[in-house]
Amino acid sequence: MKILIVSDSHGLEDELHTLSQRHQDADIMIHCGDSELASHHPVLTGYKVVAGNCDVPSAGFPNNLVIDLDDHKIFVTHGHLYNVKMTEMNLLYKAEEAGAKIVCFGHTHLAGSGQANGCVWINPGSIRLPRGRREATYAIATWEKRVQTLTVNFYDVSGRAVEALTASYKL
């Protein structure tokens, strides 16, 4: 199962459309907030979107989503409500409460992934305003149920792999 994860696009439209077209084979497309677009905007078609701190409340996005992935759950949020710029622990506790083994978030604009307390966290970075690196990034997580492995690959907006960020996790 293939999951496209993007965050912090801050008004970009063409790039979101390009990613959804490039990864048409994705089973799930997630936007972790700060799209700064209306919920009915055509480029968000197919994306599961949460509210970010720069999204207007009238956009109607939920603060959190829980998505079923085979026998696991994915917890999706922007991260600003969980103080992710200081620590991921609040977010990991919330994911645990939701019964999720995977958590996707944004807000920090810092691309990366990790595993703590049996939960894999993924921050795709930002496709508009990256921090900590030059590339504007997004992530593709591939769930291999047979071997119970989640592999997370990062790409720049042109589709080039950012090899240094690739990681695999056992769930």
Residue frames as a rotation matrix with the C-alpha (Angstrom) as fourth column:
MET 1
0.590 0.807 0.000 0.00
0.807 -0.590 0.000 0.00
0.000 0.000 -1.000 0.00
LYS 2
-0.496 -0.774 0.393 1.37
0.802 -0.582 -0.135 3.40
0.333 0.248 0.910 -1.01
ILE 3
0.535 0.627 -0.566 0.70
0.809 -0.574 0.129 6.62
-0.244 -0.526 -0.815 0.93
LEU 4
-0.183 -0.498 0.848 1.50
0.611 -0.733 -0.299 10.11
0.770 0.463 0.438 -0.41
ILE 5
0.426 0.258 -0.867 2.12
0.880 -0.342 0.330 12.56
-0.212 -0.904 -0.372 2.45
VAL 6
-0.318 -0.454 0.832 2.47
0.617 -0.766 -0.181 16.30
0.720 0.456 0.524 1.94
SER 7
0.332 0.418 -0.845 2.28
0.912 -0.372 0.174 19.31
-0.242 -0.829 -0.505 4.24
ASP 8
0.171 -0.289 -0.942 2.69
0.319 -0.889 0.330 23.04
-0.932 -0.357 -0.059 4.46
SER 9
-0.196 -0.153 0.969 2.02
0.978 0.035 0.204 23.89
-0.065 0.988 0.143 0.82
HIS 10
-0.275 0.045 -0.960 0.90
0.435 -0.885 -0.166 27.40
-0.858 -0.463 0.224 1.84
GLY 11
0.265 0.583 -0.768 -1.25
-0.378 -0.670 -0.639 28.25
-0.887 0.460 0.043 -1.16
LEU 12
-0.735 -0.563 -0.378 0.54
-0.573 0.218 0.790 26.21
-0.362 0.797 -0.483 -3.84
GLU 13
0.398 0.913 0.093 -1.85
-0.624 0.343 -0.702 24.67
-0.672 0.221 0.706 -6.32
ASP 14
0.525 -0.217 -0.823 0.13
-0.765 0.305 -0.568 23.43
0.374 0.927 -0.006 -9.33
GLU 15
-0.551 -0.834 0.018 2.51
-0.735 0.475 -0.483 21.46
0.394 -0.280 -0.875 -7.12
LEU 16
-0.405 0.490 0.772 -0.31
-0.545 0.549 -0.634 19.64
-0.734 -0.677 0.044 -5.31
HIS 17
0.692 0.657 -0.300 -1.88
-0.602 0.296 -0.741 18.77
-0.398 0.693 0.601 -8.65
THR 18
0.172 -0.732 -0.659 1.49
-0.816 0.268 -0.511 17.55
0.551 0.627 -0.551 -9.99
LEU 19
-0.723 -0.476 0.500 2.05
-0.687 0.571 -0.450 15.31
-0.071 -0.669 -0.740 -6.95
SER 20
0.019 0.806 0.591 -1.41
-0.468 0.530 -0.708 13.75
-0.884 -0.263 0.387 -7.19
GLN 21
0.789 0.222 -0.572 -0.84
-0.613 0.228 -0.756 13.08
-0.038 0.948 0.316 -10.90
ARG 22
-0.132 -0.945 -0.298 2.71
-0.851 0.262 -0.454 11.77
0.508 0.194 -0.840 -10.42
HIS 23
-0.950 -0.220 0.221 1.51
-0.311 0.727 -0.612 9.38
-0.026 -0.651 -0.759 -7.70
GLN 24
-0.136 0.960 -0.247 -1.85
-0.913 -0.025 0.408 8.30
0.385 0.281 0.879 -9.12
ASP 25
-0.027 0.059 -0.998 -1.06
-0.015 0.998 0.060 4.83
1.000 0.016 -0.026 -7.85
ALA 26
-0.907 -0.260 0.331 -1.15
-0.300 -0.152 -0.942 6.04
0.295 -0.953 0.059 -4.22
ASP 27
-0.414 0.765 -0.493 -3.80
0.695 0.616 0.371 4.29
0.587 -0.189 -0.787 -2.18
ILE 28
0.560 0.511 -0.652 -4.04
0.809 -0.508 0.297 7.22
-0.179 -0.693 -0.698 0.24
MET 29
-0.240 -0.590 0.771 -3.10
0.557 -0.734 -0.389 10.90
0.795 0.336 0.505 -0.23
ILE 30
0.415 0.293 -0.861 -2.65
0.906 -0.217 0.363 12.91
-0.081 -0.931 -0.356 2.96
HIS 31
-0.053 -0.411 0.910 -2.19
0.237 -0.891 -0.388 16.66
0.970 0.195 0.145 3.42
CYS 32
-0.130 -0.121 -0.984 -1.02
0.958 0.241 -0.157 17.49
0.257 -0.963 0.084 6.95
GLY 33
0.559 0.565 -0.607 -2.32
0.743 -0.666 0.064 21.07
-0.369 -0.486 -0.792 6.97
ASP 34
0.006 -0.399 -0.917 -1.48
-0.022 -0.917 0.399 24.62
-1.000 0.017 -0.014 6.02
SER 35
-0.234 0.044 0.971 -2.74
0.942 0.259 0.215 24.20
-0.242 0.965 -0.102 2.47
GLU 36
-0.628 0.134 -0.766 -4.32
0.032 -0.980 -0.197 27.65
-0.777 -0.148 0.612 2.79
LEU 37
-0.881 0.423 -0.212 -6.95
-0.241 -0.014 0.971 26.49
0.407 0.906 0.114 0.32
ALA 38
-0.094 0.934 0.344 -10.69
-0.992 -0.058 -0.113 25.98
-0.085 -0.352 0.932 0.63
SER 39
-0.355 -0.026 0.934 -11.79
-0.343 0.933 -0.104 22.41
-0.869 -0.358 -0.341 1.36
HIS 40
0.590 0.670 0.451 -13.63
0.219 0.405 -0.888 22.28
-0.777 0.622 0.092 -1.98
HIS 41
0.203 -0.584 -0.786 -10.59
-0.822 -0.538 0.188 23.44
-0.532 0.608 -0.589 -4.01
PRO 42
0.878 0.261 -0.402 -10.16
-0.464 0.674 -0.575 21.08
0.121 0.691 0.712 -6.98
VAL 43
0.034 -0.939 -0.341 -6.43
-0.578 0.260 -0.773 20.41
0.815 0.224 -0.535 -6.31
LEU 44
-0.555 -0.203 0.807 -7.36
-0.822 0.278 -0.496 18.88
-0.124 -0.939 -0.322 -2.96
THR 45
0.552 0.785 -0.280 -9.60
-0.823 0.567 -0.034 16.28
0.132 0.250 0.959 -4.60
GLY 46
0.590 -0.259 -0.765 -8.56
0.032 0.954 -0.298 12.89
0.807 0.151 0.571 -3.30
TYR 47
-0.564 -0.817 0.120 -6.47
-0.041 -0.117 -0.992 14.27
0.825 -0.564 0.032 -0.44
LYS 48
0.500 0.542 -0.675 -7.39
0.736 0.145 0.661 13.64
0.456 -0.828 -0.327 3.20
VAL 49
-0.264 -0.570 0.778 -6.70
0.228 -0.821 -0.523 17.08
0.937 0.040 0.347 4.69
VAL 50
0.207 0.273 -0.940 -6.40
0.978 -0.038 0.204 18.39
0.020 -0.961 -0.275 8.25
ALA 51
0.907 0.200 0.371 -6.41
0.197 -0.979 0.048 21.99
0.373 0.030 -0.927 9.45
GLY 52
-0.155 -0.971 -0.183 -3.16
0.886 -0.054 -0.461 23.83
0.438 -0.234 0.868 10.01
ASN 53
-0.111 0.067 -0.992 -2.53
0.768 -0.628 -0.129 26.98
-0.631 -0.775 0.018 11.99
CYS 54
-0.830 -0.211 -0.517 -2.54
-0.118 -0.839 0.532 29.06
-0.545 0.502 0.671 8.76
ASP 55
-0.733 0.659 0.169 -5.78
0.483 0.329 0.811 27.56
0.479 0.676 -0.560 7.44
VAL 56
-0.670 0.574 0.471 -8.91
-0.663 -0.748 -0.030 29.61
0.335 -0.332 0.882 8.03
PRO 57
-0.759 0.404 0.511 -11.50
-0.188 0.615 -0.766 27.91
-0.623 -0.677 -0.391 10.26
SER 58
0.203 0.918 -0.341 -14.15
-0.667 -0.125 -0.734 28.39
-0.717 0.376 0.587 7.58
ALA 59
-0.422 -0.411 -0.808 -12.22
-0.876 0.415 0.246 25.96
0.234 0.812 -0.535 5.35
GLY 60
0.540 0.820 0.187 -13.86
-0.836 0.500 0.225 23.23
0.091 -0.278 0.956 7.43
PHE 61
-0.017 -0.607 -0.794 -10.91
-0.280 0.766 -0.579 20.88
0.960 0.213 -0.183 7.82
PRO 62
0.925 0.281 -0.254 -10.82
0.136 0.378 0.916 18.70
0.354 -0.882 0.312 10.95
ASN 63
0.516 -0.769 0.378 -7.94
-0.854 -0.429 0.294 19.09
-0.064 -0.474 -0.878 13.41
ASN 64
-0.535 -0.658 0.529 -7.22
-0.627 0.730 0.274 15.36
-0.566 -0.185 -0.803 13.34
LEU 65
0.411 0.610 -0.678 -8.02
-0.860 0.505 -0.067 12.31
0.302 0.611 0.732 11.24
VAL 66
-0.263 -0.443 0.857 -7.67
-0.522 0.812 0.260 8.61
-0.812 -0.379 -0.445 11.91
ILE 67
0.252 0.230 -0.940 -7.28
-0.956 0.213 -0.204 6.51
0.154 0.950 0.273 8.77
ASP 68
0.616 0.001 0.788 -7.44
-0.278 0.936 0.217 2.72
-0.737 -0.353 0.577 8.69
LEU 69
0.101 -0.664 -0.741 -4.48
-0.970 0.101 -0.222 1.03
0.222 0.741 -0.634 7.00
ASP 70
-0.200 -0.072 -0.977 -5.03
-0.127 0.991 -0.047 -2.73
0.972 0.115 -0.207 6.90
ASP 71
0.410 0.348 -0.843 -4.64
0.693 0.482 0.536 -3.75
0.593 -0.804 -0.043 10.54
HIS 72
-0.530 -0.592 -0.607 -3.08
0.829 -0.512 -0.225 -0.43
-0.177 -0.623 0.762 11.64
LYS 73
0.703 0.711 -0.021 -4.32
0.701 -0.697 -0.149 3.13
-0.121 0.090 -0.989 12.04
ILE 74
-0.446 -0.756 0.479 -2.75
0.782 -0.589 -0.202 6.36
0.435 0.285 0.854 10.86
PHE 75
0.398 0.479 -0.783 -3.22
0.766 -0.643 -0.005 9.47
-0.506 -0.597 -0.623 13.01
VAL 76
-0.271 -0.422 0.865 -3.00
0.847 -0.531 0.006 12.68
0.457 0.735 0.501 10.96
THR 77
0.688 0.410 -0.598 -2.74
0.631 -0.745 0.215 16.20
-0.357 -0.526 -0.772 12.36
HIS 78
0.761 -0.460 0.458 -0.87
0.018 -0.690 -0.724 19.40
0.649 0.559 -0.516 11.60
GLY 79
0.024 -0.770 -0.638 1.02
0.800 0.397 -0.450 19.39
0.600 -0.500 0.625 14.88
HIS 80
-0.496 -0.253 0.831 0.57
-0.090 -0.937 -0.339 22.93
0.864 -0.242 0.442 16.15
LEU 81
0.459 0.762 0.456 -1.98
-0.604 -0.108 0.789 21.76
0.651 -0.638 0.411 18.73
TYR 82
0.939 -0.144 -0.313 0.57
0.289 0.826 0.484 19.28
0.189 -0.545 0.817 20.14
ASN 83
0.765 -0.642 -0.055 3.60
-0.490 -0.636 0.596 21.56
-0.418 -0.429 -0.801 20.50
VAL 84
0.865 -0.371 0.337 5.63
0.472 0.831 -0.296 19.58
-0.170 0.415 0.894 17.93
LYS 85
0.599 -0.699 0.389 8.24
-0.137 -0.569 -0.811 22.31
0.789 0.433 -0.437 17.60
MET 86
0.179 -0.508 0.842 9.38
-0.976 -0.199 0.088 21.37
0.123 -0.838 -0.532 21.12
THR 87
-0.699 -0.344 0.627 8.76
-0.489 0.869 -0.069 17.60
-0.521 -0.355 -0.776 21.26
GLU 88
-0.534 0.524 -0.664 7.00
-0.526 0.408 0.746 14.79
0.662 0.748 0.058 19.41
MET 89
-0.982 0.045 -0.182 5.93
0.158 0.715 -0.681 13.13
0.100 -0.697 -0.710 22.69
ASN 90
-0.502 0.857 -0.118 2.56
-0.414 -0.358 -0.837 14.90
-0.759 -0.371 0.535 22.99
LEU 91
-0.012 0.441 -0.897 1.75
-0.999 0.036 0.031 13.82
0.046 0.897 0.440 19.46
LEU 92
-0.659 -0.303 -0.689 2.88
-0.337 0.937 -0.089 10.24
0.672 0.174 -0.719 20.10
TYR 93
-0.917 0.391 0.082 0.68
0.041 0.298 -0.954 10.08
-0.397 -0.871 -0.289 23.21
LYS 94
-0.150 0.899 -0.412 -2.30
-0.740 -0.378 -0.556 11.32
-0.655 0.222 0.722 21.19
ALA 95
-0.187 0.006 -0.982 -1.60
-0.854 0.492 0.166 8.73
0.485 0.870 -0.087 18.49
GLU 96
-0.947 -0.189 -0.259 -1.44
-0.035 0.864 -0.503 6.04
0.318 -0.467 -0.825 21.16
GLU 97
-0.622 0.782 0.047 -4.82
-0.254 -0.145 -0.956 7.19
-0.741 -0.607 0.289 22.53
ALA 98
0.143 0.673 -0.726 -6.23
-0.932 -0.155 -0.328 6.87
-0.333 0.724 0.605 19.01
GLY 99
0.528 0.004 0.849 -4.75
-0.039 0.999 0.020 3.38
-0.848 -0.043 0.527 18.66
ALA 100
0.947 -0.177 -0.268 -2.50
-0.299 -0.185 -0.936 4.51
0.116 0.967 -0.228 15.79
LYS 101
0.542 -0.816 0.202 0.87
0.586 0.539 0.605 2.96
-0.603 -0.210 0.770 14.92
ILE 102
-0.399 -0.597 0.696 1.67
0.903 -0.385 0.188 5.66
0.156 0.704 0.693 12.34
VAL 103
0.435 0.512 -0.741 1.40
0.584 -0.787 -0.200 9.42
-0.685 -0.345 -0.641 12.81
CYS 104
-0.218 -0.413 0.884 1.73
0.929 -0.366 0.059 12.02
0.299 0.834 0.463 10.04
PHE 105
0.609 0.376 -0.698 2.17
0.614 -0.781 0.116 15.70
-0.502 -0.499 -0.706 10.85
GLY 106
0.261 -0.498 0.827 3.67
0.694 -0.498 -0.519 18.96
0.671 0.709 0.216 9.59
HIS 107
0.953 0.286 -0.102 4.01
0.291 -0.759 0.583 22.43
0.089 -0.585 -0.806 11.09
THR 108
0.484 -0.830 -0.277 7.79
0.180 -0.215 0.960 22.35
-0.856 -0.515 0.045 11.67
HIS 109
0.856 -0.124 -0.502 8.63
-0.515 -0.285 -0.808 22.22
-0.043 0.951 -0.307 7.93
LEU 110
-0.213 -0.954 0.211 11.40
-0.936 0.261 0.238 19.76
-0.282 -0.147 -0.948 8.91
ALA 111
0.481 0.364 -0.797 11.37
-0.679 0.730 -0.077 16.56
0.554 0.579 0.599 6.85
GLY 112
-0.670 -0.733 0.117 12.05
-0.676 0.538 -0.504 13.34
0.306 -0.416 -0.856 8.71
SER 113
0.505 0.776 -0.377 10.71
-0.440 0.608 0.661 10.19
0.742 -0.168 0.649 10.28
GLY 114
-0.652 -0.697 0.298 11.40
-0.631 0.281 -0.723 8.09
0.420 -0.660 -0.623 13.33
GLN 115
0.163 0.684 -0.711 10.00
0.077 0.710 0.700 5.47
0.984 -0.169 0.063 15.65
ALA 116
-0.812 -0.325 0.484 9.25
-0.444 -0.195 -0.875 5.74
0.379 -0.925 0.014 19.36
ASN 117
-0.562 0.587 0.583 7.09
-0.536 0.278 -0.797 3.63
-0.630 -0.760 0.159 21.66
GLY 118
-0.521 0.308 0.796 6.13
0.509 0.861 0.000 1.37
-0.685 0.406 -0.605 18.74
CYS 119
0.652 0.752 -0.096 4.77
0.428 -0.470 -0.772 4.31
-0.625 0.462 -0.629 16.72
VAL 120
-0.382 -0.722 0.577 6.30
0.909 -0.182 0.374 5.60
-0.165 0.667 0.726 13.47
TRP 121
0.421 0.467 -0.778 6.13
0.289 -0.882 -0.373 9.36
-0.860 -0.067 -0.506 12.98
ILE 122
-0.240 -0.416 0.877 6.45
0.966 -0.017 0.256 11.01
-0.092 0.909 0.406 9.57
ASN 123
0.368 0.259 -0.893 6.87
0.114 -0.966 -0.233 14.70
-0.923 -0.016 -0.385 8.83
PRO 124
0.521 -0.118 0.845 7.03
0.828 0.309 -0.468 15.23
-0.206 0.944 0.259 5.05
GLY 125
-0.663 -0.699 -0.269 8.58
0.624 -0.714 0.318 18.68
-0.414 0.042 0.909 5.43
SER 126
0.221 0.707 -0.672 7.19
0.037 -0.694 -0.719 21.49
-0.975 0.134 -0.180 3.32
ILE 127
0.077 -0.165 0.983 6.75
0.962 0.271 -0.030 21.76
-0.261 0.948 0.179 -0.43
ARG 128
0.754 0.218 0.619 6.86
0.432 -0.875 -0.219 25.54
0.494 0.432 -0.754 -0.16
LEU 129
0.509 -0.510 0.693 9.06
-0.648 -0.757 -0.082 26.66
0.566 -0.407 -0.716 2.75
PRO 130
0.607 -0.279 -0.744 11.47
0.419 0.908 0.001 23.90
0.676 -0.312 0.668 3.81
ARG 131
0.636 -0.480 0.604 13.54
-0.757 -0.540 0.369 24.23
0.149 -0.692 -0.706 6.96
GLY 132
0.446 -0.542 0.712 16.73
-0.402 0.589 0.701 22.39
-0.799 -0.599 0.045 7.78
ARG 133
-0.341 -0.548 0.763 17.47
0.555 0.537 0.635 21.58
-0.758 0.641 0.121 4.14
ARG 134
-0.815 -0.062 -0.577 17.22
-0.336 -0.760 0.557 23.20
-0.473 0.647 0.598 0.72
GLU 135
-0.899 0.425 -0.107 14.82
0.128 0.488 0.863 20.75
0.419 0.762 -0.493 -0.90
ALA 136
-0.295 0.916 0.272 11.10
-0.950 -0.251 -0.187 21.32
-0.103 -0.314 0.944 -0.68
THR 137
-0.937 -0.283 -0.204 9.97
-0.295 0.955 0.027 17.80
0.187 0.086 -0.979 0.24
TYR 138
0.295 0.941 0.168 7.11
-0.945 0.260 0.200 15.36
0.144 -0.217 0.965 0.47
ALA 139
-0.617 -0.516 0.594 7.04
-0.654 0.757 -0.021 11.69
-0.439 -0.401 -0.804 1.50
ILE 140
0.204 0.614 -0.762 5.88
-0.727 0.617 0.303 8.37
0.656 0.492 0.573 0.14
ALA 141
-0.399 -0.233 0.887 5.31
-0.806 0.550 -0.218 5.68
-0.437 -0.802 -0.408 2.76
THR 142
-0.089 0.313 -0.945 4.97
-0.692 0.663 0.285 2.13
0.716 0.680 0.158 1.49
TRP 143
0.044 0.230 0.972 3.32
-0.903 0.425 -0.059 -0.43
-0.427 -0.876 0.226 3.73
GLU 144
-0.360 -0.215 -0.908 4.42
-0.609 0.791 0.054 -4.01
0.707 0.572 -0.416 3.10
LYS 145
0.423 0.687 0.591 1.89
-0.893 0.206 0.400 -6.04
0.153 -0.697 0.700 5.07
ARG 146
0.770 -0.111 -0.628 3.55
-0.034 0.976 -0.215 -9.38
0.637 0.187 0.748 4.33
VAL 147
-0.098 -0.908 -0.407 6.74
0.661 0.246 -0.709 -8.35
0.744 -0.339 0.576 6.17
GLN 148
0.670 0.492 -0.556 5.08
0.741 -0.400 0.539 -5.80
0.042 -0.773 -0.633 8.50
THR 149
-0.379 -0.878 -0.291 7.44
0.810 -0.467 0.355 -3.05
-0.448 -0.101 0.889 7.29
LEU 150
0.849 0.520 -0.092 6.78
0.433 -0.786 -0.441 0.64
-0.302 0.335 -0.893 6.59
THR 151
-0.270 -0.931 0.245 9.36
0.931 -0.187 0.313 2.23
-0.246 0.312 0.918 4.28
VAL 152
0.717 0.456 -0.528 9.43
0.377 -0.890 -0.256 6.03
-0.587 -0.015 -0.810 4.11
ASN 153
-0.271 -0.743 0.611 11.01
0.958 -0.146 0.247 7.73
-0.094 0.653 0.752 1.09
PHE 154
0.299 0.288 -0.910 11.32
0.275 -0.939 -0.207 11.48
-0.914 -0.188 -0.359 0.64
TYR 155
-0.057 -0.225 0.973 11.34
0.998 -0.016 0.055 13.40
0.003 0.974 0.225 -2.63
ASP 156
-0.767 -0.090 -0.635 11.80
0.106 -0.994 0.014 16.97
-0.633 -0.057 0.772 -3.74
VAL 157
0.115 0.947 -0.300 8.94
-0.262 -0.263 -0.929 18.55
-0.958 0.185 0.218 -5.68
SER 158
-0.014 -0.160 -0.987 10.56
-0.997 -0.073 0.026 17.62
-0.076 0.984 -0.158 -9.00
GLY 159
0.869 0.458 -0.188 10.39
-0.466 0.885 0.002 13.94
0.167 0.086 0.982 -7.98
ARG 160
0.016 -0.936 -0.353 14.08
-0.321 0.329 -0.888 13.37
0.947 0.127 -0.295 -7.18
ALA 161
0.659 0.191 -0.728 14.70
0.494 0.620 0.610 11.07
0.568 -0.761 0.314 -4.22
VAL 162
0.287 -0.568 0.772 16.26
-0.785 -0.601 -0.150 12.55
0.548 -0.563 -0.618 -1.09
GLU 163
0.235 -0.230 -0.944 18.16
0.039 0.973 -0.228 9.38
0.971 0.017 0.237 -0.20
ALA 164
-0.743 -0.653 0.147 19.54
-0.099 -0.110 -0.989 10.62
0.662 -0.749 0.017 3.12
LEU 165
-0.481 0.635 0.604 16.04
-0.877 -0.338 -0.343 10.62
-0.014 -0.695 0.719 4.63
THR 166
0.118 0.545 -0.830 14.97
-0.539 0.737 0.408 7.10
0.834 0.400 0.380 3.57
ALA 167
-0.712 -0.287 0.641 14.11
-0.700 0.366 -0.613 4.79
-0.059 -0.885 -0.461 6.47
SER 168
-0.143 0.665 -0.733 12.27
-0.228 0.698 0.678 1.52
0.963 0.264 0.052 7.12
TYR 169
-0.565 0.069 0.822 10.43
-0.825 -0.088 -0.559 0.51
0.034 -0.994 0.106 10.28
LYS 170
-0.762 0.347 -0.546 8.96
0.280 0.938 0.205 -2.73
0.584 0.003 -0.812 11.59
LEU 171
-0.370 0.715 0.592 5.43
-0.847 -0.522 0.101 -2.43
0.382 -0.464 0.799 12.97
